[in-house]
Amino acid sequence: QVQLVESGGGLVQAGGSLRLSCAASGGTFSRYTMAWFRQAPGKEREFVAGIQWSSGATRSADSVKGRFTISRENAKNTMYLQMNSLKPEDTAVYYCALDQTTIRIGTLRSNYGSWGQGTQVTVSS
């Protein structure tokens, strides 16, 4: 059974930075895809960024391009999201997700079968 555990969330002022981590255990990930999603109060969960585990190829939402960087560390089975120039509208619960069916980086919530518990990111103005 795959387990995903996020960490690194917190409260930061606008313009600041945070780095989220997602540690994966209980499976093999060499041919799979992982992603970050976020969900703000009253809104749908939305795709933030994804990474193809074997090649490191990435895909990001337009709203975070140039500010957020997704990466992974194979030896630790850990994915990261470096978030810079944070804005109040980035406030949300951030979730990591795993798709074990394809190496294509999907952007839909339904593409991913395993999820972490989420970590809160709050950006104050």
C-alpha positions as CSV (number, residue, x, y, z in Angstrom):
1,Q,0.0,0.0,0.0
2,V,1.4,3.3,-1.1
3,Q,1.7,6.0,1.5
4,L,2.3,9.7,0.8
5,V,3.2,12.1,3.6
6,E,3.4,15.9,3.0
7,S,5.3,18.4,5.1
8,G,6.6,21.9,5.0
9,G,3.5,24.0,5.0
10,G,3.0,27.0,7.2
11,L,2.3,30.7,7.4
12,V,4.3,33.1,5.3
13,Q,4.0,36.7,4.2
14,A,3.3,37.7,0.6
15,G,6.5,37.5,-1.4
16,G,8.0,34.9,0.8
17,S,9.0,31.3,0.1
18,L,8.2,27.8,1.3
19,R,9.3,24.3,0.3
20,L,6.9,21.4,0.5
21,S,8.0,17.8,0.6
22,C,6.1,14.6,-0.1
23,A,7.7,11.4,1.0
24,A,6.4,8.2,-0.7
25,S,6.7,4.7,0.7
26,G,5.3,1.3,0.1
27,G,5.7,1.0,-3.6
28,T,8.0,1.5,-6.7
29,F,7.8,4.8,-8.6
30,S,10.3,4.5,-11.4
31,R,7.7,4.6,-14.2
32,Y,5.0,6.7,-12.5
33,T,3.9,10.3,-12.2
34,M,3.5,12.4,-9.1
35,A,1.9,15.8,-8.7
36,W,0.9,18.6,-6.4
37,F,-2.7,19.8,-6.2
38,R,-4.2,22.5,-3.9
39,Q,-7.6,23.2,-2.6
40,A,-8.7,26.6,-1.2
41,P,-11.8,26.9,0.9
42,G,-14.9,26.7,-1.2
43,K,-13.0,25.8,-4.4
44,E,-12.3,22.7,-6.4
45,R,-9.0,20.9,-6.0
46,E,-6.7,22.1,-8.7
47,F,-3.5,20.9,-10.4
48,V,-0.4,22.8,-9.5
49,A,2.5,20.9,-10.9
50,G,3.5,17.3,-11.9
51,I,6.6,15.4,-12.5
52,Q,7.4,12.2,-14.4
53,W,9.4,10.2,-11.9
54,S,11.8,8.4,-14.3
55,S,12.7,11.3,-16.6
56,G,12.1,14.3,-14.4
57,A,9.9,15.9,-17.0
58,T,7.6,18.5,-15.5
59,R,4.4,20.3,-16.1
60,S,3.0,23.3,-14.2
61,A,-0.2,25.3,-14.1
62,D,0.0,28.7,-15.7
63,S,-0.8,30.4,-12.3
64,V,2.4,29.2,-10.8
65,K,4.9,29.2,-13.7
66,G,8.0,31.1,-12.9
67,R,7.3,31.0,-9.2
68,F,6.9,27.3,-8.2
69,T,9.4,24.5,-9.1
70,I,8.6,20.8,-8.8
71,S,11.5,18.3,-8.3
72,R,12.2,14.9,-7.0
73,E,14.9,13.0,-5.3
74,N,14.9,9.4,-6.4
75,A,17.1,8.0,-3.7
76,K,14.7,9.3,-1.0
77,N,11.4,8.7,-2.9
78,T,10.6,12.3,-2.2
79,M,9.0,15.0,-4.3
80,Y,9.4,18.7,-3.6
81,L,7.6,21.9,-4.4
82,Q,9.7,25.1,-4.1
83,M,7.3,28.0,-3.8
84,N,8.7,31.5,-4.3
85,S,7.0,34.9,-4.6
86,L,4.0,33.6,-2.8
87,K,0.7,35.5,-3.1
88,P,-2.4,35.5,-0.8
89,E,-4.2,33.6,-3.6
90,D,-1.8,30.7,-3.1
91,T,-3.4,30.0,0.3
92,A,-4.7,26.5,0.2
93,V,-4.3,23.0,1.5
94,Y,-1.6,21.4,-0.7
95,Y,-1.8,17.7,-1.5
96,C,0.6,15.3,-3.2
97,A,-0.7,12.6,-5.5
98,L,0.5,9.6,-7.3
99,D,-0.6,8.1,-10.6
100,Q,0.7,4.5,-11.0
101,T,-1.0,3.8,-14.3
102,T,0.9,6.1,-16.7
103,I,3.9,8.3,-17.2
104,R,1.8,11.0,-18.7
105,I,1.4,14.0,-16.4
106,G,-2.3,14.4,-16.0
107,T,-3.9,17.5,-14.6
108,L,-7.2,16.1,-13.4
109,R,-7.9,14.9,-9.9
110,S,-9.3,11.7,-11.3
111,N,-6.0,10.8,-12.9
112,Y,-4.4,10.1,-9.5
113,G,-5.3,7.2,-7.3
114,S,-3.2,7.8,-4.2
115,W,-3.2,11.0,-2.1
116,G,-1.5,12.4,1.0
117,Q,-3.3,14.0,3.9
118,G,-2.5,17.6,2.8
119,T,-0.5,20.4,4.3
120,Q,-1.8,23.9,4.9
121,V,-0.1,26.9,3.2
122,T,-1.3,30.3,4.3
123,V,0.0,33.5,2.7
124,S,-0.7,36.7,4.5
125,S,-0.9,40.1,2.7
